Amino acid sequence: MDRLTSMAVFTKAAELGSFAAVATAMDISPQMVAKHVAYLENRLGTSLLNRTTRRQSLTAVGSSYYERCKIILSETDSAEALVRDMRTEPKGVLRVSAPVTFGSSKLAPFVTRYLEQYPEVQVELVLTDRRVDPLKEGFEVMLRIGDVGDSNLVAAALKPYRIIACAAPAYLKTHGIPTTPAHLTEHECLAYMYGAPSTFSHWQFTRDRKTENIQIKGRLRSNDWPSLLGAAIQGKGITLGPEYLLSDAIKTGSLIQVLPDYEGQTRSMYILYPAGRSLTAKVRSFVNAVITEFGYESVDKS
C-alpha cells in the first residue's frame, strides 16, 4: 500500500474518531480504512489507535506519530503545489546553452528582455561552441547550429544562418575585388575557428546549384567574432560570417559584400528542450519567446 495515503487515512481517523466517518469523508469503505491503519501498525510494530465498538482514540505512540504525519503530509502538499505552480507560472533558475557568437550578439540582449517580462525567472546563459551534455551539465534549453545529433529532446528549427563574405573598401582597393570563389585563394582571409581545422580552412559557396569548396589562407584566425569583424573593418582581409552580424557594417559602408551572386554555406539552427509532461512553465515560456524572436512557430502551450 502507499505509505503517504495510509498516513492521510490515519490522520483523518485520529481527527474524526471513527472509521465510518473517515470512510464517508474520503469516499472509501470502512474496511479499506482499517486496512490502511493496520498496514501502518504492522510496518511500525505497534498500535496507533485504541479501538472500541463506538470510537477510536490515539495511543501514546499514535499521538506522536500523528503529529509527525501532519507535518509530512503538509510538506508533501506544499511540494506538489510548488510543482503545479512552476508548471503554470514561469519561475526558478533556467540553464541555457548557446553558441558563442550568436549567444553574445543576439541571444544575450533577448534574454534581458525576457527577464523583464518574467521577473521570477533567473537565466544562467552559458556560451560555448562545444557540444554540451544536457543531463550531465544540467541544461534545460540548448541552441545548436548544424546537426543536432541523436537526442531525446525536441528540436525546433530556427531561422538558419545566411553566410556572406565581406571586406573593407580600403582592402578591396588595394588587393582587388574577387569575382569568383576561386579568387579567394589569392586573398588574405579572416577565418572564424570552430571545431576541427578543416571546418575553418575551407569556405563553401553555391551558385546555380553548383557548390564550390575553397581552401582559404590567412594569417589571422580566431574563435572570437568581434576580433575578426574589427580586423575586417581595419582592412586586414576578407571575412566570412552571418549576414545579421555584418549588416550594420555594410549599411555604414565600413564593409562591402563580395561575391554577392554566390550563396555562402547556410547553417541550420535549432532550439532543443524537453518533451511532453516534463516541460515546465519557465522552459515553455522561454522556448516560445525564442521561437517567436528567431524562428517560425511556437511550442504547444497546453
TAMOPE-V271728 format. One line per field, one symbol per residue. phi: phi as a letter, one per 20 degrees, with the letter a starting at -180 (. if undefined). psi: psi as a letter, one per 30 degrees, with the letter a starting at -180 (. if undefined). burial: 1 if it has 9 or more other C-alpha atoms within 8 Angstrom, else 0. A space follows every 50 residues. Layout:
# TAMOPE-V271728
phi->???
psi->???
burial->???
This chain:
# TAMOPE-V271728
phi->.fffffffffffffeenbffffgffdlcegffgffffffffffembedce dcfdbdcffffgffffffffffffffffffffffffedcfaoedecdbff ffffedfgfffffffffcfeddddeddbeeeedfffdmeeccdcdnfemf beefddfdfffdecdbbfgffffedndfdcgffffededddeebmfgffd ecddccblmddcddeecredcbedfgffffffffneqedcafgfeeffff fenfccfdlfedeffedfccddbfemfffefffgfffgfffffccdbeeg ef
psi->lkeeeeeeeeeeeeeffkeeeeeeeghlleeeeeeeeeeeeeefhlkfkk klfflklkleeeeeeeeeeeeeeeeeeeeeeeeeeffekklakjkkklle eeeeeeeeeeeeeeeeeifgkkkjjkkkfljljeeefgkfkkkkkakfak kglkjkklklkkklkllkeeeeeeflkkfleffffgljkjkkkkblefff fkkkkkkhgkkkjkjlllfkklgjeeeeeeeeefgfaklklkefffeeee efgflkklhffkkljkklklkklllbffjleeeeeeeeeeeeefbelllk g.
burial->00001111111111001110111100011100110110111000001111 00000111101110110011001000000000000110011101111111 01111011101001100100111010101000010000111111100100 00011011101111111110110000010010111011111111000011 11111110000001011100110010011011101111111110010011 00011111100011111111111110001111111111111100110100 00
